[in-house]
Amino acid sequence: MRKPLACICKNADALRHKLKETLYTGTAHASFMHYSCVWLRIFSLKW
């Protein structure tokens, strides 16, 4: 009672895509947070 290979491949591909998406949004969010911190620091120095 083995699962078809195509089904497994499809699931793995979907999982990888989801992981990549999560990773991308995570890094984008992290860099955004970093830049906001930098901008906040610059503005606080100016005032």
PDB file of N, CA, C and O in Angstrom:
ATOM      1  N   MET A   1       0.840  -1.208   0.000  1.00  0.00           N
ATOM      2  CA  MET A   1       0.000   0.000   0.000  1.00  0.00           C
ATOM      3  C   MET A   1       0.876   1.259   0.000  1.00  0.00           C
ATOM      4  O   MET A   1       0.848   2.049   0.944  1.00  0.00           O
ATOM      5  N   ARG A   2       1.646   1.429  -1.068  1.00  0.00           N
ATOM      6  CA  ARG A   2       2.501   2.618  -1.164  1.00  0.00           C
ATOM      7  C   ARG A   2       1.755   3.756  -1.844  1.00  0.00           C
ATOM      8  O   ARG A   2       0.908   3.533  -2.709  1.00  0.00           O
ATOM      9  N   LYS A   3       2.075   4.946  -1.451  1.00  0.00           N
ATOM     10  CA  LYS A   3       1.496   6.122  -2.116  1.00  0.00           C
ATOM     11  C   LYS A   3       2.173   6.302  -3.464  1.00  0.00           C
ATOM     12  O   LYS A   3       3.351   5.979  -3.619  1.00  0.00           O
ATOM     13  N   PRO A   4       1.439   6.814  -4.433  1.00  0.00           N
ATOM     14  CA  PRO A   4       2.070   7.084  -5.737  1.00  0.00           C
ATOM     15  C   PRO A   4       3.175   8.125  -5.587  1.00  0.00           C
ATOM     16  O   PRO A   4       3.055   9.072  -4.811  1.00  0.00           O
ATOM     17  N   LEU A   5       4.232   7.933  -6.330  1.00  0.00           N
ATOM     18  CA  LEU A   5       5.394   8.820  -6.247  1.00  0.00           C
ATOM     19  C   LEU A   5       5.033  10.249  -6.644  1.00  0.00           C
ATOM     20  O   LEU A   5       5.543  11.212  -6.071  1.00  0.00           O
ATOM     21  N   ALA A   6       4.146  10.374  -7.635  1.00  0.00           N
ATOM     22  CA  ALA A   6       3.739  11.697  -8.108  1.00  0.00           C
ATOM     23  C   ALA A   6       3.074  12.494  -6.989  1.00  0.00           C
ATOM     24  O   ALA A   6       3.299  13.695  -6.840  1.00  0.00           O
ATOM     25  N   CYS A   7       2.253  11.798  -6.209  1.00  0.00           N
ATOM     26  CA  CYS A   7       1.550  12.451  -5.096  1.00  0.00           C
ATOM     27  C   CYS A   7       2.553  12.949  -4.064  1.00  0.00           C
ATOM     28  O   CYS A   7       2.436  14.067  -3.564  1.00  0.00           O
ATOM     29  N   ILE A   8       3.535  12.118  -3.750  1.00  0.00           N
ATOM     30  CA  ILE A   8       4.575  12.472  -2.779  1.00  0.00           C
ATOM     31  C   ILE A   8       5.384  13.665  -3.287  1.00  0.00           C
ATOM     32  O   ILE A   8       5.667  14.603  -2.542  1.00  0.00           O
ATOM     33  N   CYS A   9       5.746  13.612  -4.553  1.00  0.00           N
ATOM     34  CA  CYS A   9       6.523  14.706  -5.156  1.00  0.00           C
ATOM     35  C   CYS A   9       5.742  16.008  -5.121  1.00  0.00           C
ATOM     36  O   CYS A   9       6.295  17.069  -4.828  1.00  0.00           O
ATOM     37  N   LYS A  10       4.457  15.921  -5.421  1.00  0.00           N
ATOM     38  CA  LYS A  10       3.601  17.099  -5.427  1.00  0.00           C
ATOM     39  C   LYS A  10       3.535  17.714  -4.032  1.00  0.00           C
ATOM     40  O   LYS A  10       3.641  18.930  -3.871  1.00  0.00           O
ATOM     41  N   ASN A  11       3.358  16.857  -3.029  1.00  0.00           N
ATOM     42  CA  ASN A  11       3.291  17.319  -1.642  1.00  0.00           C
ATOM     43  C   ASN A  11       4.604  17.954  -1.205  1.00  0.00           C
ATOM     44  O   ASN A  11       4.615  18.995  -0.548  1.00  0.00           O
ATOM     45  N   ALA A  12       5.710  17.315  -1.576  1.00  0.00           N
ATOM     46  CA  ALA A  12       7.036  17.822  -1.219  1.00  0.00           C
ATOM     47  C   ALA A  12       7.277  19.182  -1.867  1.00  0.00           C
ATOM     48  O   ALA A  12       7.837  20.087  -1.248  1.00  0.00           O
ATOM     49  N   ASP A  13       6.849  19.311  -3.118  1.00  0.00           N
ATOM     50  CA  ASP A  13       7.027  20.564  -3.850  1.00  0.00           C
ATOM     51  C   ASP A  13       6.210  21.681  -3.207  1.00  0.00           C
ATOM     52  O   ASP A  13       6.687  22.805  -3.054  1.00  0.00           O
ATOM     53  N   ALA A  14       4.979  21.358  -2.836  1.00  0.00           N
ATOM     54  CA  ALA A  14       4.101  22.334  -2.190  1.00  0.00           C
ATOM     55  C   ALA A  14       4.683  22.768  -0.849  1.00  0.00           C
ATOM     56  O   ALA A  14       4.652  23.946  -0.492  1.00  0.00           O
ATOM     57  N   LEU A  15       5.213  21.794  -0.117  1.00  0.00           N
ATOM     58  CA  LEU A  15       5.811  22.059   1.183  1.00  0.00           C
ATOM     59  C   LEU A  15       7.039  22.950   1.043  1.00  0.00           C
ATOM     60  O   LEU A  15       7.237  23.884   1.821  1.00  0.00           O
ATOM     61  N   ARG A  16       7.863  22.645   0.037  1.00  0.00           N
ATOM     62  CA  ARG A  16       9.075  23.429  -0.207  1.00  0.00           C
ATOM     63  C   ARG A  16       8.711  24.854  -0.591  1.00  0.00           C
ATOM     64  O   ARG A  16       9.357  25.808  -0.158  1.00  0.00           O
ATOM     65  N   HIS A  17       7.663  24.994  -1.415  1.00  0.00           N
ATOM     66  CA  HIS A  17       7.217  26.313  -1.844  1.00  0.00           C
ATOM     67  C   HIS A  17       6.736  27.130  -0.641  1.00  0.00           C
ATOM     68  O   HIS A  17       7.038  28.317  -0.516  1.00  0.00           O
ATOM     69  N   LYS A  18       5.992  26.474   0.227  1.00  0.00           N
ATOM     70  CA  LYS A  18       5.480  27.138   1.426  1.00  0.00           C
ATOM     71  C   LYS A  18       6.620  27.559   2.338  1.00  0.00           C
ATOM     72  O   LYS A  18       6.607  28.651   2.907  1.00  0.00           O
ATOM     73  N   LEU A  19       7.607  26.681   2.470  1.00  0.00           N
ATOM     74  CA  LEU A  19       8.772  26.960   3.302  1.00  0.00           C
ATOM     75  C   LEU A  19       9.548  28.151   2.752  1.00  0.00           C
ATOM     76  O   LEU A  19       9.971  29.037   3.495  1.00  0.00           O
ATOM     77  N   LYS A  20       9.726  28.151   1.427  1.00  0.00           N
ATOM     78  CA  LYS A  20      10.457  29.239   0.765  1.00  0.00           C
ATOM     79  C   LYS A  20       9.722  30.558   0.958  1.00  0.00           C
ATOM     80  O   LYS A  20      10.336  31.595   1.209  1.00  0.00           O
ATOM     81  N   GLU A  21       8.389  30.503   0.836  1.00  0.00           N
ATOM     82  CA  GLU A  21       7.560  31.685   1.002  1.00  0.00           C
ATOM     83  C   GLU A  21       7.693  32.236   2.420  1.00  0.00           C
ATOM     84  O   GLU A  21       7.847  33.440   2.624  1.00  0.00           O
ATOM     85  N   THR A  22       7.630  31.333   3.389  1.00  0.00           N
ATOM     86  CA  THR A  22       7.754  31.713   4.799  1.00  0.00           C
ATOM     87  C   THR A  22       9.119  32.317   5.071  1.00  0.00           C
ATOM     88  O   THR A  22       9.245  33.326   5.766  1.00  0.00           O
ATOM     89  N   LEU A  23      10.137  31.680   4.509  1.00  0.00           N
ATOM     90  CA  LEU A  23      11.507  32.138   4.697  1.00  0.00           C
ATOM     91  C   LEU A  23      11.684  33.524   4.092  1.00  0.00           C
ATOM     92  O   LEU A  23      12.314  34.395   4.692  1.00  0.00           O
ATOM     93  N   TYR A  24      11.122  33.726   2.893  1.00  0.00           N
ATOM     94  CA  TYR A  24      11.248  35.004   2.200  1.00  0.00           C
ATOM     95  C   TYR A  24      10.562  36.120   2.977  1.00  0.00           C
ATOM     96  O   TYR A  24      11.132  37.194   3.165  1.00  0.00           O
ATOM     97  N   THR A  25       9.334  35.864   3.430  1.00  0.00           N
ATOM     98  CA  THR A  25       8.607  36.884   4.188  1.00  0.00           C
ATOM     99  C   THR A  25       9.309  37.165   5.509  1.00  0.00           C
ATOM    100  O   THR A  25       9.320  38.300   5.988  1.00  0.00           O
ATOM    101  N   GLY A  26       9.893  36.123   6.094  1.00  0.00           N
ATOM    102  CA  GLY A  26      10.629  36.277   7.343  1.00  0.00           C
ATOM    103  C   GLY A  26      11.828  37.183   7.182  1.00  0.00           C
ATOM    104  O   GLY A  26      12.057  38.076   7.998  1.00  0.00           O
ATOM    105  N   THR A  27      12.604  36.949   6.115  1.00  0.00           N
ATOM    106  CA  THR A  27      13.801  37.761   5.883  1.00  0.00           C
ATOM    107  C   THR A  27      13.419  39.180   5.505  1.00  0.00           C
ATOM    108  O   THR A  27      14.067  40.136   5.930  1.00  0.00           O
ATOM    109  N   ALA A  28      12.361  39.320   4.702  1.00  0.00           N
ATOM    110  CA  ALA A  28      11.902  40.644   4.299  1.00  0.00           C
ATOM    111  C   ALA A  28      11.466  41.436   5.530  1.00  0.00           C
ATOM    112  O   ALA A  28      11.770  42.622   5.659  1.00  0.00           O
ATOM    113  N   HIS A  29      10.752  40.768   6.426  1.00  0.00           N
ATOM    114  CA  HIS A  29      10.289  41.406   7.658  1.00  0.00           C
ATOM    115  C   HIS A  29      11.470  41.797   8.537  1.00  0.00           C
ATOM    116  O   HIS A  29      11.482  42.878   9.126  1.00  0.00           O
ATOM    117  N   ALA A  30      12.458  40.917   8.623  1.00  0.00           N
ATOM    118  CA  ALA A  30      13.634  41.172   9.449  1.00  0.00           C
ATOM    119  C   ALA A  30      14.412  42.378   8.930  1.00  0.00           C
ATOM    120  O   ALA A  30      14.831  43.234   9.708  1.00  0.00           O
ATOM    121  N   SER A  31      14.604  42.441   7.606  1.00  0.00           N
ATOM    122  CA  SER A  31      15.341  43.562   7.020  1.00  0.00           C
ATOM    123  C   SER A  31      14.556  44.858   7.178  1.00  0.00           C
ATOM    124  O   SER A  31      15.131  45.922   7.408  1.00  0.00           O
ATOM    125  N   PHE A  32      13.228  44.753   7.051  1.00  0.00           N
ATOM    126  CA  PHE A  32      12.379  45.929   7.233  1.00  0.00           C
ATOM    127  C   PHE A  32      12.502  46.460   8.658  1.00  0.00           C
ATOM    128  O   PHE A  32      12.624  47.666   8.872  1.00  0.00           O
ATOM    129  N   MET A  33      12.470  45.546   9.629  1.00  0.00           N
ATOM    130  CA  MET A  33      12.613  45.926  11.032  1.00  0.00           C
ATOM    131  C   MET A  33      13.973  46.568  11.272  1.00  0.00           C
ATOM    132  O   MET A  33      14.085  47.556  11.997  1.00  0.00           O
ATOM    133  N   HIS A  34      15.001  45.999  10.658  1.00  0.00           N
ATOM    134  CA  HIS A  34      16.358  46.525  10.804  1.00  0.00           C
ATOM    135  C   HIS A  34      16.433  47.947  10.265  1.00  0.00           C
ATOM    136  O   HIS A  34      17.009  48.831  10.901  1.00  0.00           O
ATOM    137  N   TYR A  35      15.842  48.166   9.076  1.00  0.00           N
ATOM    138  CA  TYR A  35      15.894  49.495   8.474  1.00  0.00           C
ATOM    139  C   TYR A  35      15.097  50.506   9.283  1.00  0.00           C
ATOM    140  O   TYR A  35      15.505  51.661   9.410  1.00  0.00           O
ATOM    141  N   SER A  36      13.958  50.078   9.834  1.00  0.00           N
ATOM    142  CA  SER A  36      13.187  51.015  10.660  1.00  0.00           C
ATOM    143  C   SER A  36      13.969  51.400  11.899  1.00  0.00           C
ATOM    144  O   SER A  36      13.922  52.550  12.337  1.00  0.00           O
ATOM    145  N   CYS A  37      14.691  50.440  12.468  1.00  0.00           N
ATOM    146  CA  CYS A  37      15.520  50.729  13.641  1.00  0.00           C
ATOM    147  C   CYS A  37      16.610  51.728  13.285  1.00  0.00           C
ATOM    148  O   CYS A  37      16.892  52.647  14.053  1.00  0.00           O
ATOM    149  N   VAL A  38      17.218  51.548  12.127  1.00  0.00           N
ATOM    150  CA  VAL A  38      18.274  52.452  11.665  1.00  0.00           C
ATOM    151  C   VAL A  38      17.707  53.850  11.459  1.00  0.00           C
ATOM    152  O   VAL A  38      18.306  54.840  11.881  1.00  0.00           O
ATOM    153  N   TRP A  39      16.534  53.928  10.799  1.00  0.00           N
ATOM    154  CA  TRP A  39      15.919  55.230  10.561  1.00  0.00           C
ATOM    155  C   TRP A  39      15.531  55.909  11.865  1.00  0.00           C
ATOM    156  O   TRP A  39      15.698  57.119  12.016  1.00  0.00           O
ATOM    157  N   LEU A  40      15.015  55.133  12.798  1.00  0.00           N
ATOM    158  CA  LEU A  40      14.650  55.690  14.110  1.00  0.00           C
ATOM    159  C   LEU A  40      15.867  56.258  14.809  1.00  0.00           C
ATOM    160  O   LEU A  40      15.802  57.321  15.428  1.00  0.00           O
ATOM    161  N   ARG A  41      16.971  55.549  14.710  1.00  0.00           N
ATOM    162  CA  ARG A  41      18.215  55.994  15.337  1.00  0.00           C
ATOM    163  C   ARG A  41      18.683  57.304  14.697  1.00  0.00           C
ATOM    164  O   ARG A  41      19.098  58.230  15.393  1.00  0.00           O
ATOM    165  N   ILE A  42      18.613  57.370  13.369  1.00  0.00           N
ATOM    166  CA  ILE A  42      19.045  58.574  12.646  1.00  0.00           C
ATOM    167  C   ILE A  42      18.181  59.767  13.049  1.00  0.00           C
ATOM    168  O   ILE A  42      18.691  60.857  13.311  1.00  0.00           O
ATOM    169  N   PHE A  43      16.859  59.545  13.096  1.00  0.00           N
ATOM    170  CA  PHE A  43      15.952  60.633  13.447  1.00  0.00           C
ATOM    171  C   PHE A  43      16.134  61.080  14.893  1.00  0.00           C
ATOM    172  O   PHE A  43      16.049  62.269  15.199  1.00  0.00           O
ATOM    173  N   SER A  44      16.384  60.124  15.776  1.00  0.00           N
ATOM    174  CA  SER A  44      16.587  60.491  17.184  1.00  0.00           C
ATOM    175  C   SER A  44      17.900  61.250  17.361  1.00  0.00           C
ATOM    176  O   SER A  44      18.024  62.076  18.266  1.00  0.00           O
ATOM    177  N   LEU A  45      18.876  60.974  16.502  1.00  0.00           N
ATOM    178  CA  LEU A  45      20.139  61.711  16.553  1.00  0.00           C
ATOM    179  C   LEU A  45      19.936  63.142  16.059  1.00  0.00           C
ATOM    180  O   LEU A  45      20.545  64.080  16.574  1.00  0.00           O
ATOM    181  N   LYS A  46      19.070  63.298  15.052  1.00  0.00           N
ATOM    182  CA  LYS A  46      18.814  64.621  14.486  1.00  0.00           C
ATOM    183  C   LYS A  46      18.091  65.526  15.470  1.00  0.00           C
ATOM    184  O   LYS A  46      18.366  66.724  15.523  1.00  0.00           O
ATOM    185  N   TRP A  47      17.173  64.972  16.247  1.00  0.00           N
ATOM    186  CA  TRP A  47      16.396  65.815  17.153  1.00  0.00           C
ATOM    187  C   TRP A  47      17.204  66.262  18.341  1.00  0.00           C
ATOM    188  O   TRP A  47      16.692  66.980  19.201  1.00  0.00           O
TER     189      TRP A  47
END
